[in-house]
Amino acid sequence: MIIGVPKEIKNNENRVALTPAGVEALCKAGHKVLIEESAGIGSGFSDGEYLNKGAVLYPAAAQIWNEAEMVLKVKEPLPEEYSYFRKGLILFTYLHLAPEAELTKALVDSGVTAVGYETIQLADGSLPLLIPMSEVAGRMAVQIGARLLEKPQGGKGVLLSGVPGVQPGEVVIVGGGIVGTNAAKMALGLGARVTVLDNNAARLRYLDDIFGGRLITVMSDSYHLEQAVRKADLLIGAVLIPGARAPKLVKEYMVQQMGEGSVIVDVAIDQGGSIETIDRTTTHENPTYVKHGVVHYAVANMPGAVARTSTLALTNVTVPYALQIAGSGIYKAVLDNPALARGLNVVAGHVVNAAVARSLSYEPVDGIEALAVYGG
């Protein structure tokens, strides 16, 4: 198979979809890999390293898109890339389609077969291609929040750790999954007082156990959520429903009760955000805005800021799936691997992920059946 890797064009997105090691693995398996020149520079990989591992370098993204049978990316395509879509192309990337009606329509209209990293799901419910970036984003959320709490950044001037004789900062995390767990680990490491809310009692029990009772676990409902949000110096949104738009759990009236200069970091923004006052997506270039006196951070590609770490962590888990698709073809690959089948989002003009279809008012069809009938 001919596999193409264009350079990411999202604001300050420095990750790349393949490392030189990934190129080597695909080339050894008999595939041809096309890399856009300088695609790996932001992650610390030179064009020479790719050439040495067997890649063919092209100077323009259009050449990559036009020649490749499967395009690997990190982030969802932007409008200027929609013209490259065509019937029979396999797109393998993070899609997060639930809040992206325009992108979904472009994929449907073009006949692309789109596989989303974020919806590949194992039998135990885990999301193996989302986990490493959730780990990165969860840890970054505290790092970023701690910085934004500084007075020159617009924060209230709170040091999360406190000092002897001064109480530590309050970190409230909504969602106890991978993002929430990693955020809690970082916040506790800094010495903050940490509260995690989740609607899964078993998950809260697990968190209480692994952290040795050092954090506060609270069953999430509107009453307890309001109480927790009101006291937060740093509020982290860490809610995920695979494939679906994130629910707006933290309401505007709750945010209005937060102290002046408090900080919100909504890691769920790439699925629409879980905080009602997050009404726009921000960028690494302009990452924050203030509403009701609270600093809001809503960057949808947080891991792009630590691109070296993120690219290595991401490609560790994506390359085996790319090898399977390239080696077997998409139809046999999804037949052989149910987890990969759950990654199908759009096939030959049909939305096949039920959560995405519900979010955008499409009638879902079975992805494997669509591939069998229409090809892909």
N, C-alpha and C positions, 0 to 999 in steps of 0.2 A: 504494500500500500504506500502511496505517496502522502506523507504527513507534513503539514505546514505549521510553522510557529511564527506568527507576525508579532511585531513589537506592540506592547500594550500602549494605548493612547489615553486612558483615563488619567485625570489630573494626578500627578505625582505617583503614578502606579509604576513602581520600579521592579516588580516581580516579573518573572518570565516562566512560560509554561513547561520548558524543558531545560534541564542542566546538561552540560556536556556528557555526564554519565548516562543520562536518559537517552541522549542521541546515540551513544555507543551501544546501549542495549537494543534499541530499535534497529539500528543498522546491522548489528550482528544477527538479528532475527530476519534479515533480508529485506527490510523496508528502506525507502528513500526518505530522508528528512531534509526539509527546506527551512532555513532560518533566515529571518530578516536581519540584515546587517545592524549591529549594535543592540539587538533585542535583549541580550543578556548583560549589558554594561551596568545597568542599575542594580543588578544582583551580584556584580563582581566577576562576571564571566566574559572573557574577551572573544572576539570573533575567531581568533586563532585557535582557541581551545575547542570551539565547535568544529572548525575545519579539521583539526587533528583527530577528532572522534568520528569523522565521516560525513558531517553535514555539508549541504550545498548552501552557500550564502547568496541571497538575492538582495538587491538594493532597495526594492520597493515592496510594500505590503500587497499591492494589487497582484503582483506576480505570484506571491505565496497563495493568496486566496483563489486565484484562477486555476492554478495547477494542482493544488492539493486535493486529495480525496477526503482527508480528515484534517480539520484545523483544530489545533490545541491552543487554548487561551487560558488566562487566569480569570479576568473579569468579563462580564457580559459585553457583547458588542455595543458600540455607541452608534447613533444615527448615521454618522459618516461611513460606517462599515456595512450598513444594511444593503447597499447596492452590490456587495460581493456575494450575497446569499444566492444560492441556486439549487435547483432540484438535484438530489443525489449526494449533496455535500453532507458530511457528518461534522457537526460542531460539538466539541467536547470541552466544557468550561463551566465556571460558576455562572448560573443564569439568573436565579432569584426572580422568576417571572411574575410572581403574584402581584407585585406593585408596578409591573412594567407592561402595561397594555399595548403601548406602541411597538415595543420590541417583540412581544408575542405575536402581534398581527403581522409584523414583517417576516417572522419565521414561518408562520402559517401560510402566508401568501406565497412565499418563495419555494416551499416544498423541502426545506432543510430538515434533516433528522438531527434534533438537538438533544444532547445528553447533558444533564446538569450534575456537576460534582456534588451539589448539596442535597440531592435527593437519592443518590445511591445509598441503599439501606440494607444492612445485614438482617438476618432473621431475628436477632435479639433487639432490633429497633435502633441500633447504633448507626451513625452516619460516618463511615470511615474517612471520607474525603473532606468532610467538614470539620472533623475533630481537630486536626492540627492547627487550622486557622482559628478555630474557636479558642484553642489553648493560647495562641498568640494574642488574639483580641482581648480575651479575658485578663491576661496579665498586663497588656498595654493600657486597658481601661483605668486601672488603678494608677499606673505610672503617669498617664496623661492627667487624670483627675487630680492627683497630688500636685502636679505642676500648676494646673488651672486654679487651684485654691489659693495660690500665692496672690498677694494684693496687686502686684504690677500686671498680673494676667486678668484682673477683674474679679478675682475671688475674694473671699472674706478674710483671708490672711490666717488660715488654720494650717498647722503642721499636723499631718495625720497621726504621727507617732506621739504627739505631745512631748513634754519633757517632765522630769521629776517635779511634782507639785502642780502640774497643769494637765488636765484630762486630755486624752487623745481625741482625734477626730472621729466622727460617726460615719461609717460607710454602710449604706443600705443597698443590697443586691436583690433585684427582682428576678427570680429564676435560679434554680439550683442545678442546672445542667453543666455541661463542659465549660461554658463561658463563666457561669457563676462560681463554679468550683475553683477555677484558676484565678478569678478576681479575688475570691476569699483568701486563697493562699497568699497572694501578693499583699493584700491589705493587712492580714494578720502578721505577715512578715515585717511590715512597716510599724506594727504596734498599734494599729487602729482598733477601734471597737467596731465589730462587724455583725450585721444582721442580714440573714438570708431568708427570703420569703419564697415559698413554692407551694403548689396545691397538691403535691404528692408526699404524703406522710412518710412513705418508705424512703424517699430520697432525702428528706430532712433527717430521718433517723440515721441514714448512711453518713451524711455530712457531719452530724453531731459526733458520730463514732470516729471518723477518720481525723477530725480536727480536735478530738479529745475534749469536747465541750468548751473549746476556746471561742466559739462564735455562738451567736444567738440564732436559733432557728424558729421561724414563725409560719404557721399555716396561712396561706395567702387568701384573703378575702378583702372586700372593700374597706371594712372597718379597720382591720389590722394594717392594711396597706397605707391608709391615710395616716394612721398613727406613726408608722415607720418613716414615711416620706417627710412628714413635718419636721422630724428631728435630724434628718440627714444633712451632713455637710457635703457628702459625695453620694449621689444616687446613680446606680448602674443598672441599665435595662439589659437583661440577659435572657429574654424570652424567645423560644423558638418552637414553632409548629412546622414540621418538615413540609416544605413546598408551599405552605399557605402564608398569607399576610399575617404579620404579627398582630395580636390583639392589643388595643389601646388600654392597657390596664391602669396606668397612672393617669388620672384625669387632671384637667387643667386646674380645678379648684384645689387639688392636692398640692400641685406645684406652687400655687399662689400662697400657700401656707409655709413654704420653705423660707429660710432666712436669706436676707440679702447677701449676694456673693456666694451662695451655695452653687454646686456644680452638678450637672447631669451629663453622663456619658451613655448614649443609647447604642449598644452594640447591635441591637436588632434593626438598625436603620435600613440595612440592605433588604429586609423583608417588610419595609414600611414603617418600622419603629413601634415601640411599645409604650411610648410616652406621648400623651395627647398634645403637648406643647412642642413636640418635634414636628414642625410643619414644613420642613425643608431638609434637603441633604446638603451637607457642607463638604468642603474639600480640605486637603492638607494645606493648601495655600491660604484658605480663609476658613479655619476649622470651627469657629464658634460664633454664636450670636447670643444676645441677652434678651430674655423675656421674663416679665414679672420679677426683675432683679436677679434672676438666676442665669448663670452661664450654661449654655447648651452646646454640647459637642455632638455632631451627627455626621461624622465622616464614614462613608460606606465602604472604604477600602483601607481600614486601619492597618492591617498587616503590611500594606505596601510601603509603610514608613520604615519597616525593619526588613527590607527586601531579601537580604542575604539569608537570614534565618528562615523567613517565611517560604522562600523558593525551595530551599533544601527540604524543609518539613513537608511542603505540599507535594513536591515531585516524588518523594519517598512513597507516597500512597497513590498517586495518579498513574505513574508509569506502568505498574502491573496491569491496570485496566486498559490503558492505551495499547499495550502489547496484545491483550486478549482481543480487543476490537480489530486491530490491524491484522492479527494473525488468522482470525476466524471469519472476519466480516461481521457487521453489526447484528445481522439476524441470528446467526449461530451463536455469537457471543452472548446475546441476551437470553437465548434459549438455555445455554449452558450455565449461566450465572444469574440467578434470580435477583441478587443485589444490584447487578448492573441493569437488569430489566426495569427496576424501580427508578433508575436514573433517567429513563426516557421521559422527556417533557413534551416534545413536538415531533410528530412523524408524518411526513408527506401530506402536509396541510391539515393535520388534526392535532388538537391538544390531547395528550394521552395521560398526563398526570392529573389525577382527580382533584387534588388540592388546588393546583393552579387553575384548573377548569372552573372550579367553584368560585374562586376569587375573581375571575374575569368573565364569568357568565358564558363559558363555552360548554358544549355538550361533550364530555370526555368519551373517548373510545379506547379499547384495549390496545396497548402499544405493540405487543407481539403480533396480534392479528393485523394491525395496520401495516406492519413491516411485511407480513406474509402476503397481503393483498396488493399493497402499493410499492413495495420495495423500499430500500433505504441504504 
